[in-house]
């Protein structure tokens, strides 16, 4: 099982992050404690969307899509 998640910075609301993990609560704590170099600067983070996938390959494909040009547009329209 894998989670794809979208986060928004509470301190800098224009900053967003898309990621995936097998343990979402632990990963969110890592983002908010500064353990992730990319997200440490914009702490704290809050969840906007968290999707659970039973198929890891589909989760990875969806994360890649959200990080692509058309995926950015999709996320902006539906999630942000």
Backbone as XML, in Angstrom:
<?xml version="1.0"?>
<chain id="A" units="angstrom">
  <residue number="1" name="UNK">
    <atom name="N" x="0.836" y="-1.162" z="0.000"/>
    <atom name="CA" x="0.000" y="0.000" z="0.000"/>
    <atom name="C" x="0.893" y="1.242" z="0.000"/>
  </residue>
  <residue number="2" name="UNK">
    <atom name="N" x="0.489" y="2.231" z="-0.766"/>
    <atom name="CA" x="1.283" y="3.464" z="-0.902"/>
    <atom name="C" x="0.348" y="4.662" z="-0.898"/>
  </residue>
  <residue number="3" name="UNK">
    <atom name="N" x="0.843" y="5.771" z="-0.358"/>
    <atom name="CA" x="0.084" y="7.014" z="-0.302"/>
    <atom name="C" x="0.737" y="8.050" z="-1.208"/>
  </residue>
  <residue number="4" name="UNK">
    <atom name="N" x="-0.081" y="8.782" z="-1.940"/>
    <atom name="CA" x="0.359" y="9.963" z="-2.678"/>
    <atom name="C" x="-0.276" y="11.140" z="-1.957"/>
  </residue>
  <residue number="5" name="UNK">
    <atom name="N" x="0.534" y="12.150" z="-1.642"/>
    <atom name="CA" x="0.012" y="13.248" z="-0.835"/>
    <atom name="C" x="0.420" y="14.598" z="-1.410"/>
  </residue>
  <residue number="6" name="UNK">
    <atom name="N" x="-0.424" y="15.576" z="-1.159"/>
    <atom name="CA" x="-0.170" y="16.954" z="-1.551"/>
    <atom name="C" x="-0.190" y="17.796" z="-0.291"/>
  </residue>
  <residue number="7" name="UNK">
    <atom name="N" x="0.867" y="18.568" z="-0.104"/>
    <atom name="CA" x="1.002" y="19.400" z="1.088"/>
    <atom name="C" x="1.068" y="20.867" z="0.693"/>
  </residue>
  <residue number="8" name="UNK">
    <atom name="N" x="0.616" y="21.735" z="1.603"/>
    <atom name="CA" x="0.753" y="23.177" z="1.435"/>
    <atom name="C" x="1.444" y="23.719" z="2.687"/>
  </residue>
  <residue number="9" name="UNK">
    <atom name="N" x="2.370" y="24.623" z="2.477"/>
    <atom name="CA" x="3.072" y="25.246" z="3.592"/>
    <atom name="C" x="2.140" y="26.223" z="4.297"/>
  </residue>
  <residue number="10" name="UNK">
    <atom name="N" x="2.102" y="26.155" z="5.611"/>
    <atom name="CA" x="1.304" y="27.112" z="6.375"/>
    <atom name="C" x="2.021" y="28.450" z="6.504"/>
  </residue>
  <residue number="11" name="UNK">
    <atom name="N" x="3.351" y="28.440" z="6.503"/>
    <atom name="CA" x="4.114" y="29.678" z="6.639"/>
    <atom name="C" x="4.271" y="30.419" z="5.310"/>
  </residue>
  <residue number="12" name="UNK">
    <atom name="N" x="4.249" y="29.671" z="4.194"/>
    <atom name="CA" x="4.365" y="30.242" z="2.846"/>
    <atom name="C" x="3.331" y="29.552" z="1.965"/>
  </residue>
  <residue number="13" name="UNK">
    <atom name="N" x="2.074" y="30.011" z="1.997"/>
    <atom name="CA" x="0.983" y="29.298" z="1.312"/>
    <atom name="C" x="1.164" y="29.068" z="-0.189"/>
  </residue>
  <residue number="14" name="UNK">
    <atom name="N" x="2.071" y="29.797" z="-0.827"/>
    <atom name="CA" x="2.324" y="29.556" z="-2.247"/>
    <atom name="C" x="3.196" y="28.332" z="-2.485"/>
  </residue>
  <residue number="15" name="UNK">
    <atom name="N" x="3.807" y="27.802" z="-1.426"/>
    <atom name="CA" x="4.679" y="26.627" z="-1.548"/>
    <atom name="C" x="3.855" y="25.356" z="-1.378"/>
  </residue>
  <residue number="16" name="UNK">
    <atom name="N" x="4.000" y="24.457" z="-2.339"/>
    <atom name="CA" x="3.293" y="23.179" z="-2.291"/>
    <atom name="C" x="4.298" y="22.057" z="-2.512"/>
  </residue>
  <residue number="17" name="UNK">
    <atom name="N" x="3.888" y="20.849" z="-2.156"/>
    <atom name="CA" x="4.763" y="19.695" z="-2.299"/>
    <atom name="C" x="3.920" y="18.473" z="-2.609"/>
  </residue>
  <residue number="18" name="UNK">
    <atom name="N" x="4.405" y="17.647" z="-3.524"/>
    <atom name="CA" x="3.764" y="16.371" z="-3.875"/>
    <atom name="C" x="4.764" y="15.271" z="-3.580"/>
  </residue>
  <residue number="19" name="UNK">
    <atom name="N" x="4.317" y="14.223" z="-2.890"/>
    <atom name="CA" x="5.209" y="13.116" z="-2.584"/>
    <atom name="C" x="4.446" y="11.819" z="-2.438"/>
  </residue>
  <residue number="20" name="UNK">
    <atom name="N" x="5.177" y="10.742" z="-2.171"/>
    <atom name="CA" x="4.543" y="9.452" z="-1.927"/>
    <atom name="C" x="5.343" y="8.706" z="-0.866"/>
  </residue>
  <residue number="21" name="UNK">
    <atom name="N" x="4.663" y="7.815" z="-0.162"/>
    <atom name="CA" x="5.280" y="7.075" z="0.925"/>
    <atom name="C" x="4.440" y="5.865" z="1.281"/>
  </residue>
  <residue number="22" name="UNK">
    <atom name="N" x="5.022" y="4.956" z="2.005"/>
    <atom name="CA" x="4.290" y="3.810" z="2.519"/>
    <atom name="C" x="3.730" y="4.060" z="3.913"/>
  </residue>
  <residue number="23" name="UNK">
    <atom name="N" x="4.244" y="5.096" z="4.605"/>
    <atom name="CA" x="3.803" y="5.418" z="5.966"/>
    <atom name="C" x="3.551" y="6.922" z="6.035"/>
  </residue>
  <residue number="24" name="UNK">
    <atom name="N" x="2.334" y="7.341" z="5.701"/>
    <atom name="CA" x="2.036" y="8.764" z="5.593"/>
    <atom name="C" x="2.198" y="9.528" z="6.912"/>
  </residue>
  <residue number="25" name="UNK">
    <atom name="N" x="1.648" y="9.066" z="8.035"/>
    <atom name="CA" x="1.811" y="9.844" z="9.276"/>
    <atom name="C" x="3.289" y="10.089" z="9.630"/>
  </residue>
  <residue number="26" name="UNK">
    <atom name="N" x="4.116" y="9.075" z="9.467"/>
    <atom name="CA" x="5.544" y="9.220" z="9.756"/>
    <atom name="C" x="6.187" y="10.228" z="8.804"/>
  </residue>
  <residue number="27" name="UNK">
    <atom name="N" x="5.823" y="10.158" z="7.533"/>
    <atom name="CA" x="6.419" y="11.055" z="6.531"/>
    <atom name="C" x="6.025" y="12.504" z="6.788"/>
  </residue>
  <residue number="28" name="UNK">
    <atom name="N" x="4.778" y="12.753" z="7.154"/>
    <atom name="CA" x="4.351" y="14.119" z="7.454"/>
    <atom name="C" x="5.137" y="14.667" z="8.650"/>
  </residue>
  <residue number="29" name="UNK">
    <atom name="N" x="5.354" y="13.839" z="9.656"/>
    <atom name="CA" x="6.161" y="14.261" z="10.808"/>
    <atom name="C" x="7.579" y="14.622" z="10.373"/>
  </residue>
  <residue number="30" name="UNK">
    <atom name="N" x="8.142" y="13.849" z="9.439"/>
    <atom name="CA" x="9.486" y="14.141" z="8.939"/>
    <atom name="C" x="9.516" y="15.497" z="8.228"/>
  </residue>
  <residue number="31" name="UNK">
    <atom name="N" x="8.497" y="15.774" z="7.415"/>
    <atom name="CA" x="8.437" y="17.077" z="6.734"/>
    <atom name="C" x="8.356" y="18.202" z="7.760"/>
  </residue>
  <residue number="32" name="UNK">
    <atom name="N" x="7.539" y="18.034" z="8.775"/>
    <atom name="CA" x="7.324" y="19.097" z="9.756"/>
    <atom name="C" x="8.442" y="19.223" z="10.786"/>
  </residue>
  <residue number="33" name="UNK">
    <atom name="N" x="9.285" y="18.216" z="10.902"/>
    <atom name="CA" x="10.413" y="18.310" z="11.837"/>
    <atom name="C" x="11.695" y="18.783" z="11.147"/>
  </residue>
  <residue number="34" name="UNK">
    <atom name="N" x="11.641" y="18.973" z="9.829"/>
    <atom name="CA" x="12.804" y="19.465" z="9.093"/>
    <atom name="C" x="13.730" y="18.390" z="8.585"/>
  </residue>
  <residue number="35" name="UNK">
    <atom name="N" x="13.326" y="17.124" z="8.637"/>
    <atom name="CA" x="14.181" y="16.024" z="8.182"/>
    <atom name="C" x="14.280" y="15.927" z="6.663"/>
  </residue>
  <residue number="36" name="UNK">
    <atom name="N" x="13.354" y="16.562" z="5.952"/>
    <atom name="CA" x="13.380" y="16.539" z="4.494"/>
    <atom name="C" x="14.001" y="17.854" z="4.005"/>
  </residue>
  <residue number="37" name="UNK">
    <atom name="N" x="15.160" y="17.808" z="3.349"/>
    <atom name="CA" x="15.851" y="19.041" z="2.956"/>
    <atom name="C" x="15.003" y="19.996" z="2.107"/>
  </residue>
  <residue number="38" name="UNK">
    <atom name="N" x="14.217" y="19.452" z="1.188"/>
    <atom name="CA" x="13.437" y="20.321" z="0.299"/>
    <atom name="C" x="12.334" y="21.058" z="1.050"/>
  </residue>
  <residue number="39" name="UNK">
    <atom name="N" x="11.703" y="20.408" z="2.008"/>
    <atom name="CA" x="10.550" y="21.014" z="2.671"/>
    <atom name="C" x="10.880" y="21.693" z="3.999"/>
  </residue>
  <residue number="40" name="UNK">
    <atom name="N" x="12.081" y="21.522" z="4.515"/>
    <atom name="CA" x="12.439" y="22.061" z="5.835"/>
    <atom name="C" x="12.259" y="23.577" z="5.916"/>
  </residue>
  <residue number="41" name="UNK">
    <atom name="N" x="12.581" y="24.260" z="4.869"/>
    <atom name="CA" x="12.547" y="25.726" z="4.855"/>
    <atom name="C" x="11.138" y="26.300" z="5.000"/>
  </residue>
  <residue number="42" name="UNK">
    <atom name="N" x="10.139" y="25.562" z="4.579"/>
    <atom name="CA" x="8.776" y="26.095" z="4.530"/>
    <atom name="C" x="7.841" y="25.488" z="5.569"/>
  </residue>
  <residue number="43" name="UNK">
    <atom name="N" x="8.395" y="24.938" z="6.652"/>
    <atom name="CA" x="7.572" y="24.337" z="7.707"/>
    <atom name="C" x="6.694" y="25.375" z="8.364"/>
  </residue>
  <residue number="44" name="UNK">
    <atom name="N" x="5.602" y="24.991" z="8.947"/>
    <atom name="CA" x="4.978" y="23.659" z="8.970"/>
    <atom name="C" x="4.139" y="23.413" z="7.714"/>
  </residue>
  <residue number="45" name="UNK">
    <atom name="N" x="3.868" y="22.141" z="7.477"/>
    <atom name="CA" x="3.081" y="21.699" z="6.327"/>
    <atom name="C" x="1.758" y="21.131" z="6.798"/>
  </residue>
  <residue number="46" name="UNK">
    <atom name="N" x="0.731" y="21.295" z="5.955"/>
    <atom name="CA" x="-0.557" y="20.663" z="6.244"/>
    <atom name="C" x="-0.998" y="19.883" z="5.016"/>
  </residue>
  <residue number="47" name="UNK">
    <atom name="N" x="-1.742" y="18.836" z="5.252"/>
    <atom name="CA" x="-2.237" y="17.988" z="4.173"/>
    <atom name="C" x="-3.359" y="18.690" z="3.430"/>
  </residue>
  <residue number="48" name="UNK">
    <atom name="N" x="-3.310" y="18.608" z="2.118"/>
    <atom name="CA" x="-4.402" y="19.089" z="1.282"/>
    <atom name="C" x="-5.180" y="17.872" z="0.772"/>
  </residue>
  <residue number="49" name="UNK">
    <atom name="N" x="-4.449" y="16.878" z="0.263"/>
    <atom name="CA" x="-5.043" y="15.644" z="-0.242"/>
    <atom name="C" x="-4.098" y="14.495" z="0.082"/>
  </residue>
  <residue number="50" name="UNK">
    <atom name="N" x="-4.658" y="13.370" z="0.520"/>
    <atom name="CA" x="-3.898" y="12.140" z="0.726"/>
    <atom name="C" x="-4.690" y="11.015" z="0.069"/>
  </residue>
  <residue number="51" name="UNK">
    <atom name="N" x="-4.069" y="10.339" z="-0.883"/>
    <atom name="CA" x="-4.724" y="9.244" z="-1.603"/>
    <atom name="C" x="-3.991" y="7.949" z="-1.305"/>
  </residue>
  <residue number="52" name="UNK">
    <atom name="N" x="-4.747" y="6.908" z="-0.992"/>
    <atom name="CA" x="-4.151" y="5.598" z="-0.720"/>
    <atom name="C" x="-4.332" y="4.703" z="-1.943"/>
  </residue>
  <residue number="53" name="UNK">
    <atom name="N" x="-3.259" y="4.060" z="-2.350"/>
    <atom name="CA" x="-3.269" y="3.136" z="-3.479"/>
    <atom name="C" x="-2.892" y="1.746" z="-2.986"/>
  </residue>
  <residue number="54" name="UNK">
    <atom name="N" x="-3.621" y="0.748" z="-3.431"/>
    <atom name="CA" x="-3.257" y="-0.634" z="-3.126"/>
    <atom name="C" x="-2.137" y="-1.115" z="-4.044"/>
  </residue>
  <residue number="55" name="UNK">
    <atom name="N" x="-2.018" y="-0.485" z="-5.199"/>
    <atom name="CA" x="-1.022" y="-0.857" z="-6.203"/>
    <atom name="C" x="0.105" y="0.176" z="-6.189"/>
  </residue>
  <residue number="56" name="UNK">
    <atom name="N" x="1.300" y="-0.231" z="-5.757"/>
    <atom name="CA" x="2.440" y="0.691" z="-5.656"/>
    <atom name="C" x="2.803" y="1.312" z="-7.004"/>
  </residue>
  <residue number="57" name="UNK">
    <atom name="N" x="2.719" y="0.544" z="-8.074"/>
    <atom name="CA" x="3.077" y="1.076" z="-9.393"/>
    <atom name="C" x="2.114" y="2.171" z="-9.828"/>
  </residue>
  <residue number="58" name="UNK">
    <atom name="N" x="0.845" y="2.001" z="-9.526"/>
    <atom name="CA" x="-0.125" y="3.049" z="-9.870"/>
    <atom name="C" x="0.116" y="4.304" z="-9.040"/>
  </residue>
  <residue number="59" name="UNK">
    <atom name="N" x="0.488" y="4.135" z="-7.786"/>
    <atom name="CA" x="0.800" y="5.285" z="-6.932"/>
    <atom name="C" x="2.005" y="6.043" z="-7.488"/>
  </residue>
  <residue number="60" name="UNK">
    <atom name="N" x="3.047" y="5.313" z="-7.867"/>
    <atom name="CA" x="4.237" y="5.954" z="-8.419"/>
    <atom name="C" x="3.911" y="6.679" z="-9.722"/>
  </residue>
  <residue number="61" name="UNK">
    <atom name="N" x="3.081" y="6.071" z="-10.554"/>
    <atom name="CA" x="2.690" y="6.703" z="-11.816"/>
    <atom name="C" x="1.880" y="7.969" z="-11.566"/>
  </residue>
  <residue number="62" name="UNK">
    <atom name="N" x="0.980" y="7.943" z="-10.579"/>
    <atom name="CA" x="0.166" y="9.118" z="-10.283"/>
    <atom name="C" x="1.031" y="10.240" z="-9.710"/>
  </residue>
  <residue number="63" name="UNK">
    <atom name="N" x="1.980" y="9.900" z="-8.859"/>
    <atom name="CA" x="2.892" y="10.923" z="-8.328"/>
    <atom name="C" x="3.684" y="11.558" z="-9.472"/>
  </residue>
  <residue number="64" name="UNK">
    <atom name="N" x="4.226" y="10.744" z="-10.378"/>
    <atom name="CA" x="4.964" y="11.285" z="-11.532"/>
    <atom name="C" x="4.070" y="12.201" z="-12.363"/>
  </residue>
  <residue number="65" name="UNK">
    <atom name="N" x="2.826" y="11.782" z="-12.559"/>
    <atom name="CA" x="1.877" y="12.595" z="-13.328"/>
    <atom name="C" x="1.670" y="13.952" z="-12.650"/>
  </residue>
  <residue number="66" name="UNK">
    <atom name="N" x="1.440" y="13.952" z="-11.327"/>
    <atom name="CA" x="1.199" y="15.211" z="-10.615"/>
    <atom name="C" x="2.398" y="16.146" z="-10.683"/>
  </residue>
  <residue number="67" name="UNK">
    <atom name="N" x="3.584" y="15.594" z="-10.869"/>
    <atom name="CA" x="4.794" y="16.408" z="-10.961"/>
    <atom name="C" x="5.091" y="16.844" z="-12.398"/>
  </residue>
  <residue number="68" name="UNK">
    <atom name="N" x="4.277" y="16.397" z="-13.354"/>
    <atom name="CA" x="4.448" y="16.777" z="-14.760"/>
    <atom name="C" x="3.661" y="18.060" z="-15.043"/>
  </residue>
  <residue number="69" name="UNK">
    <atom name="N" x="3.836" y="18.598" z="-16.222"/>
    <atom name="CA" x="3.133" y="19.826" z="-16.603"/>
    <atom name="C" x="1.620" y="19.694" z="-16.560"/>
  </residue>
  <residue number="70" name="UNK">
    <atom name="N" x="1.085" y="18.668" z="-17.196"/>
    <atom name="CA" x="-0.370" y="18.502" z="-17.190"/>
    <atom name="C" x="-0.872" y="18.101" z="-15.806"/>
  </residue>
  <residue number="71" name="UNK">
    <atom name="N" x="-0.041" y="17.393" z="-15.045"/>
    <atom name="CA" x="-0.407" y="17.033" z="-13.681"/>
    <atom name="C" x="-0.476" y="18.245" z="-12.772"/>
  </residue>
  <residue number="72" name="UNK">
    <atom name="N" x="0.439" y="19.206" z="-12.987"/>
    <atom name="CA" x="0.385" y="20.455" z="-12.220"/>
    <atom name="C" x="-0.941" y="21.164" z="-12.489"/>
  </residue>
  <residue number="73" name="UNK">
    <atom name="N" x="-1.330" y="21.209" z="-13.755"/>
    <atom name="CA" x="-2.597" y="21.869" z="-14.122"/>
    <atom name="C" x="-3.777" y="21.136" z="-13.492"/>
  </residue>
  <residue number="74" name="UNK">
    <atom name="N" x="-3.752" y="19.807" z="-13.521"/>
    <atom name="CA" x="-4.822" y="19.007" z="-12.913"/>
    <atom name="C" x="-4.919" y="19.297" z="-11.412"/>
  </residue>
  <residue number="75" name="UNK">
    <atom name="N" x="-3.782" y="19.275" z="-10.727"/>
    <atom name="CA" x="-3.772" y="19.513" z="-9.283"/>
    <atom name="C" x="-4.256" y="20.927" z="-8.961"/>
  </residue>
  <residue number="76" name="UNK">
    <atom name="N" x="-3.846" y="21.892" z="-9.758"/>
    <atom name="CA" x="-4.274" y="23.272" z="-9.534"/>
    <atom name="C" x="-5.789" y="23.399" z="-9.675"/>
  </residue>
  <residue number="77" name="UNK">
    <atom name="N" x="-6.350" y="22.741" z="-10.669"/>
    <atom name="CA" x="-7.787" y="22.782" z="-10.908"/>
    <atom name="C" x="-8.586" y="22.061" z="-9.826"/>
  </residue>
  <residue number="78" name="UNK">
    <atom name="N" x="-8.075" y="20.915" z="-9.344"/>
    <atom name="CA" x="-8.870" y="20.066" z="-8.488"/>
    <atom name="C" x="-8.478" y="20.050" z="-7.003"/>
  </residue>
  <residue number="79" name="UNK">
    <atom name="N" x="-7.244" y="20.382" z="-6.693"/>
    <atom name="CA" x="-6.777" y="20.228" z="-5.324"/>
    <atom name="C" x="-6.339" y="21.522" z="-4.652"/>
  </residue>
  <residue number="80" name="UNK">
    <atom name="N" x="-5.662" y="22.383" z="-5.358"/>
    <atom name="CA" x="-5.148" y="23.599" z="-4.728"/>
    <atom name="C" x="-6.239" y="24.631" z="-4.737"/>
  </residue>
</chain>
